[in-house]
Amino acid sequence: MSTVKRFSRRELLKLSRGLAASAMLAACAPQPAPAPQPAVAADKAEPTKATAPATAVPPTAAPAAASTSVRLWHHWGGDRVPLMDKMIKDFMAKYPNIKVEATLQPWEQRLEKLMASISAGTPPDVTMLAQQDMPPFVKAKALLPLAQLMTAAGITLDQYYEAEAKAMQWNGDTWVLPNAVGGAHNIMFYIPKDFQAVGLDPKNPPKTWDELKAAVKKLVTFDGEKIKRLGCTLYGGADGFRHIMASNDAPMVSDDGRKSLMDNERTVEVMQYMLDVVDLQGGIEKVAAWQSTTSAFETNPFYSGLQSILFTGDWYYFYIKAQAPKLEYMSAQTPVNRNSPWLGSYNYCWGYAIPKGAKDPKAAWQLVKWLSYDLEGSCEFIKAQLQGHPLKACFSQPEFTNAPFWPVIDVSLKKTKVYNGAFPVWNEQGDAMTAALDQVYYHKKTPAQAVKEMSEKFQKSLDEWWATS
């Protein structure tokens, strides 16, 4: 679950205009009796206050007695299919009056399909959604707010890791309840025997950018002009760029989300660092050629001895367990520069939302809680994957605290920087970052030139977003 389909917010907002038109027509038609609403208007709801103890998870409130069904759209495919099936089966066993009709949705056009279903008045009752996808759906009034439902259920923000709690909020409310962490996405996995072979201490892995570059220079090996074993690939593309910005404590966007702050010395250092790591291994042409022959998942180079260091997220513990259970590896926090207090950025995480038009919002909320909050549901699902959970209460269980990788995830979660002011134009910003990296990798522009242009594109995207807000 490490890749999100990119598409223009402009395209989504075109669909949202259809939703607005549908809402106007619906206002003129006879309506069924409305469900009870919270006393405070949704657009004025205050963020959930942090008052309960961090590990206190209240008992689940009973749903309505009448039998009902809830349609769920999700994207937990591959090795997670049986885990998802079990979580849904357990939910229906505990709440036999709610039948869950779950559909594993394809990646392609996932957000367009969701917005179109809401516009047509036929949405799923619960949908999987990532944080950076919230703003356009909120702008289109396509989601139900969750903050007051959370308060009624005793769910408070201090039950979550700080970065996870911050990223849940948008426009004064919560719209997506997460069931996987958005932090701990920039963990350094490495092969100890490769370190030992070149005189590096696997118990003392690189902690700074300079130390990483020195290690990469030793680890990369060649067969003539071709790379035989790659020393390291940094977490790829725009997501990796954001992580490394955080590891240099580089500013990205103003607090109000309206001004790009990316054109600065620290962002230029990020670009230069990423270029250095590539050039130390023969340059982009050789690295790209190596990647073209090692990209298949079943022949993953990290599994097969062709790559010594890999930067990726906490989900990789599950991948290794499922795909290469005999692999001898270690993991550590990512290296930083300038003594940055951050190890990576909050890029996104998966959670669940209730679309506008859900036929039974009360039953839908019951399922959202189970999938993302209730320990016997959501936490069991995440524990089976060895993946991080946004709730501190889940991480207090021995399956995590006794795991050798637990300190790595725990520290990474506590040192995750949130750039949520960029969420409205996340994809457009990502496109600008990817284009800038390509220009620098191929030595068509200097890091300073590329950063300046990237920041200008980011500012243009922000201006376009706020002009329609």
C-alpha positions in Angstrom: 0.0 0.0 0.0 2.8 2.4 -0.7 1.6 3.9 -4.0 -1.3 6.3 -4.5 -2.8 7.0 -7.9 -2.0 10.5 -9.0 -4.5 12.8 -10.7 -5.2 16.4 -10.9 -7.3 18.0 -8.2 -8.8 20.0 -11.1 -10.2 16.8 -12.5 -11.7 15.8 -9.2 -13.2 19.2 -8.6 -14.9 18.9 -12.0 -16.7 15.9 -10.7 -17.4 17.7 -7.4 -19.4 20.3 -9.4 -21.7 17.5 -10.4 -22.1 16.6 -6.8 -23.0 20.2 -5.9 -25.6 20.2 -8.7 -27.1 16.9 -7.5 -27.4 18.4 -4.0 -29.3 21.4 -5.3 -31.8 19.2 -7.2 -32.2 16.9 -4.2 -33.0 19.9 -2.0 -36.1 20.5 -4.2 -37.3 16.9 -4.1 -39.3 15.2 -1.2 -36.9 13.9 1.4 -37.2 11.1 3.9 -37.1 12.0 7.6 -33.5 13.1 8.4 -31.4 11.1 10.8 -30.7 12.9 14.2 -27.9 15.4 13.7 -25.3 16.7 16.2 -26.3 20.0 18.0 -23.3 21.9 16.4 -23.2 22.5 12.6 -20.6 20.3 10.9 -18.8 23.2 9.3 -18.4 24.8 12.8 -17.4 21.7 14.7 -14.3 22.1 16.9 -11.5 19.6 16.7 -11.8 16.7 19.1 -10.2 17.7 22.5 -7.5 15.5 23.9 -8.8 14.6 27.3 -8.8 10.8 27.8 -5.8 8.8 28.9 -3.7 7.7 25.9 -4.4 4.0 26.3 -8.1 4.3 27.3 -10.2 2.8 24.5 -13.9 2.9 25.5 -16.3 -0.1 24.8 -18.0 0.0 21.5 -21.5 1.4 21.5 -24.2 -1.0 20.3 -25.6 -0.3 16.8 -29.3 0.0 16.0 -31.3 -3.1 16.6 -32.8 -3.3 13.1 -30.9 -5.5 10.5 -29.0 -3.5 7.9 -26.3 -3.8 5.4 -23.2 -1.7 4.8 -21.3 -1.4 1.5 -17.6 -1.1 2.0 -15.0 -0.2 -0.7 -11.3 -0.9 0.1 -8.0 -1.5 -1.5 -6.4 -4.1 0.8 -5.3 -6.6 -1.9 -2.6 -9.2 -2.2 -1.5 -10.9 1.0 -3.9 -8.7 3.0 -7.0 -10.2 1.4 -7.4 -13.0 4.0 -6.6 -10.5 6.8 -9.3 -8.2 5.6 -11.8 -11.1 5.2 -11.2 -12.1 8.8 -11.6 -8.6 10.2 -15.0 -8.3 8.4 -16.1 -11.8 9.4 -15.3 -11.0 13.1 -17.2 -7.7 12.8 -20.3 -9.5 11.6 -20.0 -12.1 14.3 -20.0 -9.4 17.0 -22.7 -7.3 15.3 -24.9 -9.9 13.5 -27.5 -7.2 12.6 -25.0 -5.5 10.3 -24.1 -7.3 7.1 -20.9 -6.0 5.4 -20.8 -6.1 1.6 -17.1 -5.6 0.9 -15.6 -4.8 -2.5 -11.9 -4.8 -3.3 -11.6 -1.8 -5.6 -8.9 -1.5 -8.3 -6.4 1.4 -8.1 -7.2 2.9 -11.5 -9.6 5.9 -11.3 -10.4 5.1 -7.7 -11.0 8.6 -6.6 -12.9 9.6 -9.7 -15.1 6.5 -9.3 -15.8 7.4 -5.7 -16.7 11.0 -6.4 -18.9 9.9 -9.3 -20.8 7.4 -7.0 -21.4 10.2 -4.5 -22.6 12.6 -7.2 -25.0 9.9 -8.5 -26.4 9.3 -5.0 -25.1 5.7 -4.9 -21.9 5.8 -2.8 -20.5 3.1 -0.6 -21.4 3.5 3.0 -17.8 3.3 4.0 -14.8 4.0 1.8 -11.0 3.7 2.2 -9.3 7.0 1.7 -5.9 8.6 2.3 -5.4 11.9 4.2 -4.1 13.9 1.2 -7.3 13.0 -0.6 -9.5 14.7 2.1 -9.4 18.4 0.9 -11.1 18.1 -2.4 -13.8 15.8 -1.0 -14.3 18.1 1.9 -14.5 21.1 -0.4 -17.2 19.2 -2.4 -19.1 18.4 0.8 -18.8 14.8 -0.2 -17.9 13.3 3.3 -19.6 13.2 6.6 -17.6 14.9 9.5 -16.4 12.6 12.2 -15.3 14.8 15.1 -18.6 14.8 17.0 -19.0 11.1 16.4 -15.6 10.6 17.9 -16.4 12.7 20.9 -19.6 10.7 21.5 -17.6 7.5 21.3 -14.9 8.8 23.7 -12.2 8.9 20.9 -9.7 11.7 21.6 -6.7 12.9 19.7 -4.2 12.2 22.5 -4.9 8.5 21.9 -3.0 8.8 18.7 0.6 9.5 17.9 0.9 13.3 17.5 1.7 13.3 13.7 -1.2 10.9 13.1 -3.6 13.2 15.1 -2.5 16.3 13.2 -3.0 14.7 9.8 -6.5 13.6 10.7 -7.7 17.2 10.9 -8.8 19.4 8.1 -11.0 22.5 8.1 -11.7 22.2 11.8 -13.0 18.5 11.7 -11.9 14.9 11.2 -12.9 13.2 7.9 -10.9 10.1 7.8 -10.2 7.8 10.7 -6.8 6.1 10.1 -6.0 2.4 10.5 -2.4 2.5 9.4 0.4 5.0 10.3 1.4 7.8 8.0 4.7 8.1 9.9 7.4 5.5 10.0 7.5 5.6 6.2 11.3 6.3 5.9 12.9 3.4 7.7 16.4 2.1 6.6 16.5 -1.6 5.9 19.9 -3.1 5.3 21.8 -6.4 4.9 24.3 -7.0 7.7 26.6 -9.4 5.8 27.1 -6.7 3.0 28.1 -4.2 5.7 30.6 -6.7 7.2 32.1 -7.6 3.8 33.2 -3.9 3.2 34.3 -3.2 6.8 31.1 -1.5 8.0 29.6 -2.2 11.4 26.0 -3.4 11.0 25.4 -2.6 14.7 26.3 1.0 14.0 24.6 1.9 10.7 24.8 5.4 9.1 23.2 8.1 11.2 24.0 11.2 9.1 23.9 12.0 5.4 27.7 12.1 5.2 27.9 8.7 6.8 25.4 7.2 4.4 27.2 8.5 1.4 30.5 7.0 2.7 28.7 3.7 3.2 27.1 3.7 -0.2 30.5 4.3 -1.9 31.8 1.2 -0.2 28.8 -1.0 -0.8 28.1 -0.5 -4.5 29.9 -3.0 -6.7 30.3 -3.1 -10.5 30.6 -5.8 -13.2 32.5 -3.8 -15.8 30.3 -0.8 -16.6 27.2 -2.3 -15.1 26.1 -2.2 -11.5 26.3 -5.6 -9.9 25.1 -4.7 -6.4 23.5 -1.3 -5.6 24.5 0.3 -2.4 21.3 2.2 -1.8 18.2 3.6 -3.4 16.6 6.5 -1.5 12.8 6.3 -1.0 11.7 7.1 -4.5 10.3 10.2 -6.2 8.2 12.9 -4.5 7.5 10.9 -1.3 11.2 10.4 -0.8 11.9 14.0 -1.5 9.4 15.0 1.3 11.0 12.5 3.7 14.5 13.9 3.0 13.3 17.4 3.4 12.1 16.5 6.9 15.4 14.8 7.7 17.0 18.2 6.9 14.3 20.1 8.7 13.6 22.0 5.5 10.4 24.2 5.4 7.8 23.5 2.8 4.7 25.5 3.2 3.4 28.4 5.5 1.2 27.5 8.4 -1.9 28.7 6.6 -1.1 26.5 3.6 -1.0 29.5 1.2 2.7 30.1 0.5 5.4 27.9 -0.7 8.6 28.0 1.4 10.5 25.5 -0.6 13.0 27.8 -2.3 15.6 27.8 0.4 19.1 26.6 1.2 17.9 23.4 3.0 15.8 22.2 0.1 18.8 22.8 -2.3 20.8 20.6 0.1 18.2 17.9 -0.2 18.4 18.0 -4.0 22.2 17.9 -3.9 22.2 15.0 -1.4 19.9 12.9 -3.6 22.0 13.6 -6.6 25.2 12.7 -4.7 23.7 9.3 -3.7 23.0 8.5 -7.4 26.3 9.8 -8.8 28.3 7.8 -6.2 26.8 4.7 -7.9 27.7 5.5 -11.4 25.0 8.1 -12.3 21.4 8.0 -13.2 21.9 6.0 -16.5 23.6 3.1 -14.7 21.2 3.2 -11.8 18.2 3.2 -14.1 19.6 0.4 -16.1 20.1 -1.6 -13.0 16.6 -0.9 -11.8 15.1 -2.0 -15.2 16.4 -5.5 -14.7 15.5 -5.8 -11.0 12.1 -4.3 -10.7 9.9 -7.4 -10.5 8.5 -7.9 -7.1 9.3 -11.6 -7.1 12.9 -10.9 -7.8 13.2 -8.0 -5.4 16.8 -6.9 -5.4 16.8 -6.4 -1.6 15.7 -10.0 -1.2 18.1 -11.4 -3.7 21.4 -9.9 -2.7 21.5 -7.2 -5.3 20.9 -4.2 -3.0 22.4 -3.5 0.4 20.3 -0.6 1.8 16.6 0.1 1.1 14.6 3.1 2.4 10.9 2.2 2.7 8.0 2.1 5.2 7.1 -0.1 8.1 4.9 -2.3 5.9 8.1 -3.8 4.6 8.4 -6.0 7.7 5.3 -7.8 6.5 6.5 -8.0 2.9 9.7 -9.6 4.1 7.9 -12.0 6.3 5.6 -13.0 3.5 8.0 -13.0 0.6 11.5 -13.7 2.0 11.0 -15.1 5.6 14.6 -16.4 5.7 16.2 -13.1 4.8 18.8 -11.9 7.3 18.3 -8.1 7.6 18.3 -5.3 10.1 16.5 -1.9 10.3 17.3 1.5 11.8 16.2 5.1 11.8 16.9 7.1 8.6 20.1 9.3 8.6 19.6 13.0 9.2 21.4 16.3 8.4 21.9 19.4 10.6 20.8 17.3 13.6 17.2 17.5 12.3 14.6 16.5 14.9 12.6 14.8 12.1 13.3 11.4 10.5 10.7 11.7 7.7 7.5 13.4 6.7 3.9 12.4 7.0 3.1 11.5 3.4 -0.2 9.8 3.8 -1.9 6.8 5.5 -4.9 4.8 4.9 -8.1 5.2 6.8 -11.9 5.1 6.4 -14.5 7.7 5.7 -18.3 7.9 5.4 -19.4 9.4 2.1 -22.3 11.8 1.9 -25.4 9.8 1.0 -24.5 6.7 3.0 -27.8 5.0 3.6 -27.2 4.1 7.2 -24.6 6.5 8.7 -25.0 4.9 12.2 -24.1 1.4 11.0 -21.4 2.9 8.8 -19.8 4.6 11.8 -19.9 1.3 13.7 -17.9 -0.3 10.9 -15.5 2.7 10.6 -14.7 2.3 14.3 -14.1 -1.4 13.9 -11.8 -1.0 10.9 -9.8 1.8 12.3 -10.2 2.1 16.1 -11.5 -0.9 18.0 -8.5 -3.0 19.2 -10.2 -6.4 18.5 -10.7 -5.3 14.9 -8.3 -2.8 13.5 -5.4 -3.6 15.9 -5.6 -7.3 15.1 -5.5 -6.5 11.4 -2.4 -4.4 11.8 -0.6 -6.7 14.2 -0.9 -9.5 11.6 1.1 -7.3 9.2 3.8 -6.2 11.6 2.8 -2.7 10.6 2.4 0.5 12.6 -1.0 1.6 14.0 -1.9 5.2 14.7 -3.3 4.3 18.2 -0.9 4.2 21.1 -3.1 1.5 22.7 -2.5 -0.9 19.9 1.3 -0.4 20.1 1.3 -1.1 23.8 0.6 -4.8 23.1 3.4 -7.4 23.4 3.3 -8.3 19.8 4.8 -4.9 19.1 6.8 -4.1 22.3 8.6 -7.4 22.2 9.4 -7.2 18.5 13.1 -6.5 17.6 12.0 -3.7 15.2 9.7 -2.0 17.8 12.1 0.8 18.8 12.7 1.7 15.2 9.0 2.2 14.5 8.3 3.9 17.8 11.0 6.5 17.4 10.2 7.1 13.7 6.5 7.7 14.6 7.5 10.2 17.2 9.8 12.1 14.8 7.5 12.4 11.8 7.0 16.0 10.5 3.6 16.9 9.1 3.4 19.1 6.0 -0.4 18.9 5.8 -0.6 22.5 4.5 0.4 20.9 1.2 -2.4 18.3 1.2 -4.8 20.2 -1.1 -2.2 20.1 -4.0 -0.3 17.0 -2.9 -0.3 15.4 -6.4 0.5 18.5 -8.2 3.4 19.2 -5.8 4.6 15.6 -6.2 4.6 16.0 -10.0 6.8 19.2 -9.7 9.2 17.4 -7.3 9.5 14.4 -9.7 10.2 16.6 -12.6 12.8 18.6 -10.7 14.6 15.4 -9.6 14.7 14.2 -13.2 16.3 17.5 -14.3 18.9 17.3 -11.6 19.7 13.6 -11.9 20.4 14.0 -15.6 22.4 17.2 -14.9 20.1 19.4 -17.0 19.7 21.8 -14.1 21.6 22.6 -10.9 19.8 21.8 -7.6 19.3 25.5 -7.0 17.7 26.0 -10.4 15.4 23.0 -10.0 14.3 24.0 -6.5 13.4 27.5 -7.6 11.3 26.2 -10.5 9.7 23.5 -8.3 8.8 26.1 -5.7 7.2 28.3 -8.3 5.0 25.4 -9.6 4.0 24.6 -6.0 3.0 28.2 -5.4 1.0 28.2 -8.6 -0.9 25.1 -7.5 -1.6 26.6 -4.1 -2.9 29.8 -5.7 -5.2 27.9 -7.9 -6.6 25.9 -5.0 -7.2 28.8 -2.8 -8.8 30.9 -5.6 -11.7 28.4 -5.6 -11.9 28.0 -1.8 
